[in-house]
Amino acid sequence: MHNLSLTQLAAGLRSKQFSSLELTQSFLNRINSYQQLNAYVTVSSELALQQAEAADRRLASGDATPLTGIPLAQKDIFCTQGIKTSCGSKMLDNFIAPYNATVIDHFNQAGAVMLGKLNMDEFAMGSSNETSFYGPSLNPWATDCVPGGSSGGSAVAVAARLAAAATGTDTGGSIRQPAAHCGITGLKPTYGRVSRYGMIAYASSLDQGGPMARSAEDAALLMQVMAGFDSKDSTSVDQSVPDYSASLNDSLQGLKIGLPKEFFSSDLDSRMASTLLAAVDEYRKLGAEVVEVSMPTLALAIPAYYVIASAECSSNLSRFDGVRFGYRCHSPADLTDLYTRSRGEGFGSEVKRRILMGTYALSAGYYDAYYLKAQQVRRLISEDFKRALNEVDVLMGPVTPSPAFKIGEKTGDPVQMYLSDIYTIAINLAGLPALALPAGFIDDKPVGLQVIGNYFSEAKLLNIGHRYQQVTDWHLQQPHGFE
Amino acid sequence: MHSQWEVVIGLEIHSQLSTHSKIFSGAATAYGAEPNTQACAVDLGLPGVLPVLNQDAVRKAVTFGLAIDAEIAPYSVFARKNYFYPDLPKGYQISQFELPIVGNGHLDIEVDDETKRIGITRAHLEEDAGKSLHEDFQGLTGIDLNRAGTPLLEIVSEPDMRSAKEAVAYMRKLHELVRYLEICDGNMQEGSFRCDANVSVRPKGQAEFGTRTEIKNINSFKFVEKAINYEIERHIDVLEGGGKIVQETRLYDANKDETRSMRSKEEANDYRYFPDPDLLPVFIDPALKDELRSLLPELPEAKKQRFIHQYGQDNESATTLTSSRELADFYEQVVSLAGCEARLATNWMTGDVLGALNKAGLEISESPVSPERLAGLLKRIADNTISGKTAKQVFTLMWGSQDHADSIIEREGLVQMTDTGAIEAIIDAVIAANPVAVEQFQAGKEKALGALVGQIMKQTQGKANPADVNKLLIGKLKP
């Protein structure tokens, strides 16, 4: 039953083909069998079984939702009351939040089952899952390769069927890039669409939670629960939530697709380009019109992103000081020692690197040259997207420059690592929604197509993804050994 | 005294806004709770939590801005002030930096009968930090985060004050204003209204400012005056001794009456301010401004002018009686209930009532004699039932009881003698018994009259009206 879609699982639960308890137990067994993938930081079996029993009662009573009784897993960045929330860091290895993230509350209200908390790059800073305090999660398509990051555990869990679907968060590509590397569907929603309350902040103006699932259809069901205004998040947008499933089958006749020429320049690997252009051809067959567009500011996205994200993270991570919660060094001599050793020992090197960069960018005398300049670039990038999305309905391009790379391949070269998000980062700077779809394979490793839409066009993106998945089967492929 | 030096002072006042909940969380702001019982996840800076702006704090800040005739920013921005301190849970304070909610305004003060306008540069919203507790922890430090997230309005003046006296006058005026506006309880012991003073001196006639020092966290008018005066003396001593003032932050030690260095400019933090991405900019709708303007109470200066005109008060009485909204309201209630001449109420309020309150260390709101009871007393003075002198006696009895003036007058038999025949009989008897005094008076020695009046009053047990006695006596002695 782990191969069924969410819709099929919901139907099976209702027709009593299996109970939520059986379904949950079967996923727990799979998690246990595939521990080597290191997808989970915490498996909350006891809670999951309790939730499954409650879900079975709710199903029997007839007031169930589409996700009632469905075993999901949460990126370990969402605070979960009573269950450890590590954020992939030694700093929070002992942290148990006394509250739930709003997203978690929503899943609980829907009656979903939480199998556990998923591995991730430390504080969501990383593109390979290798910065996790718990070690990298492994890509089930090639276990010597990274799954991508930061939501690597989420992508692995969904690809290897260790959860029916999962959540991720995306600050610069952290949902889309691992989704592409693991052959699943990931949606980064419009900034403000999903509440950030209880989602541990990396870069507050860029962070956005979203669904990671086996198909656009499944992602729509998760998105339905995750989206919505939250009075506890001042940046969440008070706009009604559409029925994401209702428009999945809408016709794509006349859809205008823009291909930014900067995405398909000679820098793009030729096999990647041909795989993606084949996917674009499928859309032509579905009635779409394809035009080339130009977005000259895209090249500025990476430097602007690393200034803004680092600046915000340097401040966001100040609260991890060893005083009130989290890691505290042994027998500090004085206050400065408490701070420096708790933070020095509690944070990993990538987190420290970004805190240092951000602190530098915000320092007196550098602020204008770095932070302000980056904000100006950010505005230019947004305007570029706005212009392009006036001409076309959506933009398409790669998610990543290449399929999943080898574990250890880029850890020694942070800039190379940062460049793996070159196609995703600009979207976060603009606050736009974007979907990553499985679109083929290179050397037996999945390749993702990115579809970028206008603000709050998630329903359209899911529709575009779903129609493609009706005529292709890339999303149905499974990694060998994890069937 | 130091005639060749000119003193320049600017104040930063932290005024705690009297909202029910904190500026970015729903936790209560009440003072004095058990440590850490009024700090929620947001105040503790736990991972993942987010601030949500308390709109009441915004309203109070705008109200203040309107009252000082300031520009209200249509668009203001919260910024993070980054520094590490154990009682600062997030490692940054949410404040406003480049775009504060209240811009340029002013406040008029009076010193030595002269009015002076003090400029207010800006006022911005920010959250308070918690408290570090250094006692009772065996060498460790305790942290109480109840205060963390309490809304503050930081009011920054121009360097317009030229003496400690002016600084105190400004601070008092501001204190009076925030209480009038009911945006701050003004409780200085509890830290609801505290002051940082920037002090410098320069040779008279010099245009540039001297190097300044900042005295942090002074929480009483008296200490502000003392701290500033100490600092002025210190600056002058250093400069006259050929030294230089170091720009630094200093602390005032009230026990030793001195300031001492806390940290110098070189050690100062680089706060790395940047706009807080968790909060949206604050937009002030003109409609909100209009609404709040319509809700503004009568301000102290306007009330004072009205008291002068409406009640015929002199400047001093009007200043005293409008020094707080409660006192002014008390006074106006008494006038209206007693229906007497306003002057009688003014004299009683500024004299007996405030005197008794001062002596007992009470605020007007704690007065044992209510406006109703005081009015009852004034009525009996006005209609000549009792003399002013008797009234003081009655007031003393009222102060210590819940009794009304009328019942005390009746119980104690204090009704003034109005029977002219009876008074005349006593006068005649006293004239007959004091021929020497009578002779002296008639010979032109006016003083002799006082002795006769005194005896008559004594025999009437003070119940006769002294003015009437005077008149009758003179009538009899001056044929």
Chai-1 contact restraints between the chains, C-beta under 6 A:
chainA,res_idxA,chainB,res_idxB,connection_type,confidence,min_distance_angstrom,max_distance_angstrom,comment,restraint_id
A,C79,B,G48,contact,1.0,0.0,6.0,A-B,restraint_1
A,Y99,B,A41,contact,1.0,0.0,6.0,A-B,restraint_2
A,Y197,B,L50,contact,1.0,0.0,6.0,A-B,restraint_3
A,G198,B,G48,contact,1.0,0.0,6.0,A-B,restraint_4
A,M199,B,G48,contact,1.0,0.0,6.0,A-B,restraint_5
A,I200,B,P47,contact,1.0,0.0,6.0,A-B,restraint_6
A,I200,B,G48,contact,1.0,0.0,6.0,A-B,restraint_7
A,S204,B,P277,contact,1.0,0.0,6.0,A-B,restraint_8
A,S204,B,D278,contact,1.0,0.0,6.0,A-B,restraint_9
A,S205,B,P277,contact,1.0,0.0,6.0,A-B,restraint_10
A,D233,B,L50,contact,1.0,0.0,6.0,A-B,restraint_11
A,S234,B,V52,contact,1.0,0.0,6.0,A-B,restraint_12
A,S234,B,L279,contact,1.0,0.0,6.0,A-B,restraint_13
A,S234,B,L280,contact,1.0,0.0,6.0,A-B,restraint_14
A,E312,B,P277,contact,1.0,0.0,6.0,A-B,restraint_15
A,S315,B,R80,contact,1.0,0.0,6.0,A-B,restraint_16
A,S315,B,N82,contact,1.0,0.0,6.0,A-B,restraint_17
A,S315,B,Y92,contact,1.0,0.0,6.0,A-B,restraint_18
A,S318,B,G91,contact,1.0,0.0,6.0,A-B,restraint_19
A,S318,B,Y92,contact,1.0,0.0,6.0,A-B,restraint_20
A,R319,B,G45,contact,1.0,0.0,6.0,A-B,restraint_21
A,R319,B,K90,contact,1.0,0.0,6.0,A-B,restraint_22
A,R319,B,G91,contact,1.0,0.0,6.0,A-B,restraint_23
A,V323,B,P86,contact,1.0,0.0,6.0,A-B,restraint_24
A,Y339,B,F84,contact,1.0,0.0,6.0,A-B,restraint_25
A,L362,B,R272,contact,1.0,0.0,6.0,A-B,restraint_26
A,L362,B,F274,contact,1.0,0.0,6.0,A-B,restraint_27
A,S363,B,D270,contact,1.0,0.0,6.0,A-B,restraint_28
A,A364,B,D270,contact,1.0,0.0,6.0,A-B,restraint_29
